[in-house]
Amino acid sequence: MSAVSEAGAAPGLYVHVPFCDRVCPYCDFAVQTGGPRQRDAYLRSLLQEIRCWADRGVGPTGSLGSASGRDPEALRWEPGQAFDSVYLGGGTPSSLALDALEQILAALRGGLPVAEDAELTLEANPEDISDHRLAAWRSLGVSRLSLGVQSFDPAALDLLGRSHTPRQAIAAIERSMAAGFDAVSLDLIFAVPGQTVASWEASLQRAVELRPHHISCYELTVHPGTRFFRARQRGGFLEVSDDHKAEQFFVTHRFLAAAGYPAYEVSNFARRPEFRSRHNAKYWDHTAYLGLGPSAHSYDGRHQRWWNEPRLIDWQSALDGAGSGVLEVETLTPEQRVLEALALGLRTTAGVDLEHMAGLYGIDLRPSNATLVESLAERGLLEGGSGQRLVPTLEGLALADTLAAAFEIPTGADKASTGPDKVSTGADEVPSSAKRASARASGIDATWRGAVLGGNRP
Ligand code: SF4
């Protein structure tokens, strides 16, 4: 995986399913419990949104009209290739009725240029797994299953408000592994209050014994608006110290590497390179993706990002009224794009090739950051080397956002490789677009968390 994509890399397609049977106390995704009527209305709106993009001619030669905000004419989509990944995230896509899933996939394949061999990921909760559903998902072309296991410790599952038991999770994994998917991935959460290093290691041990193709580990983060956040405000939340979080982060990486699951990104580990997530790599590689559904984000691979209305009802009204669910469009400057590519690339073990980046964006970071790069290598945060490729060490991965924020970005593409006209990129100056992209890249599809590192995932 290259940390900065080649121009013209195939784009990805993301669909946000905003329903869960119940809302977990740490979750700040755009989700809700939804009855049959809301689910039917969502399906109608999603099919409408797919048609909207299809009518605008998304395709190898397609260019989306124009306009800003909700005016579809503001947006352009010219990545030049068919989508080679489709990701159904949420929310809980596995709770979708099979005929609804079938309609969504038929609409995507019929209306948009989806490659025949596209990776097709479905996020699933253990309690939704049955042999019947697994077979149906396989027959619909799902190639990758991402299971929201979170923990094998009953106390942690209880605290996280999950409705499955460790036994159910193990059965779901075993059934999923036997169903013939190209890859089965487990999501786990660490830094759970009350969780000891020993109990976290026991969860990791249980995970590797089941031999999934891929494991993602996210740090529990308490976000505003969640039940955990309110509990914290009332003084009823057991805080996990930064030292304990850091210890669990390093334990995670060392344990999984020793067990044959080397990291390829801050939160992602694969048994073999072919088991890595093709779709999520697009976020880290700065490749284009189109997001559909409430709160979904999109990036044209060039200089525009846009995101949909986060609330289901607002997204539906916007589609009905303006013919587009888009809430806002952001145009990135070359400096923002470079900073994004840096922040995202430094999350990966492949790192960032500065020469390649200079060719791609017209901004060369080497002259103005040579001393910084040397100092980061001396402090053990970057691998030593020529300074052309920045490769984070494990300690560097733990601080990926901070590393990116320390760089100086020359202002103006025409000033590449030159001089003094620079901006310092303190942490507060990381563009919102970079944070959004990074939040997506950490597996937090569709909702901007406002934090570059960490975060949890359904
Ligand atoms: S954490 Fe996952 S399962 Fe829980 S409410 Fe959020 S999206 Fe749903």
Boltz pocket constraint, residues with backbone or C-beta under 6 A from the ligand:
constraints:
  - pocket:
      binder: B
      contacts: [[A, 19], [A, 20], [A, 22], [A, 23], [A, 24], [A, 26], [A, 27], [A, 28], [A, 29], [A, 31], [A, 90], [A, 91], [A, 92], [A, 125], [A, 148], [A, 457], [A, 458]]
      max_distance: 6.0
